[in-house]
Amino acid sequence: MHSIKEVAPDIFMITQVITQKHLKSSVNLFVIAGKDGLVFDSGYGGRQKKRRLVHALGKISHLKRSRGETCTITRAMPSHGHWDHFSGLGHLQNALGLEILATQKQAKKIGSKKSFKDSFREDSPLFNPPTPKFFEVCHNIWDNLVNELFMKLAKVSFVSGPINIIDENTRLSVNGESWQMIPVPGHCDDDIVLYNRERGILLGGDIILRRITTWLGPPRSNLKDYLENLERLMKLPNLKLILPAHGSPIRNPVKRIQEAIDHREKRTRDLFLLLLRSGKRGLSFGEIFHAFYPKSPLFKKSLLEGWILVSLQYLFEKGDIITSFGGRNMIFKTRA
Ligand SMILES: [Zn+2]
């Protein structure tokens, strides 16, 4: 299923929806339509989704022509290297001959299954106490199996043809209009946004969403970068509209960005106070997780734990907390 909406003159939002038993999600991609148009993000993989995406682009061209305007889409690019943003790119290249643009960091993930898989690997000694080699090997084999299964289920697809590498601070000309690319790592390590200053429109990827909180989690999220980049986006001159990759457009961008900053700061404070209350004993990660989510089912843990891990890393790097070994666990406590 997908829908097409013209969310600003000549900017079309295509929303793809997945509705399966345990998985319900949607993603937006944007088409800046005109004589030299661009597709920003490319949605899910899977044969049907890809076919419908090509069909949607055809519909947009048709609509533009019915208004007596030209429409040629020439390029496509991802906002970042998460699977639900790049899995349609390969098909746009193969079926429509679109040129694929990406930054160096993004190209690594979207162009090869191996480097995409490698980017999942966690090696933070902050959360993983040293383990005997045997257990480490078992753990890696298990991780590999889980990743393979996930990629099959999610139909993650890669770009097999050439990728045109662009500088992450470049200015793109799209249909004669100027769109500034701005690197904003934080949610992922390769996020970029596109900003049209004259129109005050920001294509924001996952950096800020209207109703839900942007997911953060290791190994590629960084809370310090995330907060700094939200501050930076809030100061963009003339910012009026953010078009996010999930959910509906954000028409009160400055207020919404401030809410997101406040939320992250509150969560970080809650975490710090929890550790402060635990005193000299400190808490293991399991205990921290349980304090925030006492009733969470196990299958949700990997989604919910992300922000806690990222916030612990942030507090640790700021020097507010320390770690030590307690039995088989890492123990987190505030600096005495
Ligand atoms: Zn993402």
Boltz pocket constraint, residues with backbone or C-beta under 6 A from the ligand:
constraints:
  - pocket:
      binder: B
      contacts: [[A, 80], [A, 82], [A, 187], [A, 188], [A, 206]]
      max_distance: 6.0
